[in-house]
Amino acid sequence: MDHVEIIRDRLLLTLAERYESDRNQYVTLPRQTMDSSLAREVVAEMRNEKTIEEQIRGVVRLTARGYQEFKTHPLSCAEQS
């Protein structure tokens, strides 16, 4: 599993947990995450795929589409176990 999959899986898991408790709440990503060009690339890809919404840079939430993807496709890290 590569770094992109790890970042994507962690982000999906965090956002899915928040989505289940409050679909309208945004999550502020840690500065350390947003300082990573790889993490910013993952966020941009997910935003372009419409799986997340970005209110402002580093403040994101899962979309209904993203939640469906999370529920129907296992995380990459789960497949490695």
N, C-alpha and C positions, 0 to 999 in steps of 0.2 A: 504494500500500500504506500502511495507517495504522499508527500506533504499536502498537496492540494486536497486529496480525499480526506485526510485527517482534519484539516481546517474546515472543509465543507461539512463533514459529519458532526463535528463539535458544534459548529454554528447551527446546523439544523436541529440538533438535539436541544440546545439551549433555547432556540426560538420556538420549538414545538412545545416545550414545557411551559413557556410563557403564554403561548397561544391557547393552550388548554385552560389556563387560569383566567386569562383576559385577552381576548382577540384584538382589542384595540390598543393595547399597551405596547409602546416601542421599547427596545432594549438598547442601551448605550454600550457600545463595544469598548473594551478597555483601550486606552491609548496605545499600549504595547502592541495590541492586535492591529490597530489602524496604522501604526508606524511600519508594519510589514508590507512590502510591496506585493508579496504573494497573497496575503490576506485581503488586501484591497482588490486584487484581481479576482479572487473568489467572490467577494461581495459584488463586484461589478457583473460578473457572469450570472450570479443568482438574480440580481436585479434585472438584467436583460432577459433572463428566462421567465421573469415574472413570478419567481418563487418567494422573493422578498420585496418589500417596499423600503426605500431609504428616505426618511424625513429630511435629514441633513447628513452630511458625511459622518459615518460611524453610529448613526441612530437608526436602527432598522427594526422591522417586524416581519413575521411570516405572513404570507398571503394565504387565502383559502386554497389556492392552487398548490402552493408550497407545502401546506399541511397535508393535502391529499397525496402528494408525492412522498412525503415523509412516512405516511401510514401504509402506502402500497409498495414501496421499495425499501428493502432493508438497508441499513447503513453499511457502508463498505467495511468499517471496522468490525461489524457483527459477522460479516461473511468470512473474515480472516480467522475467527476463533475456531 
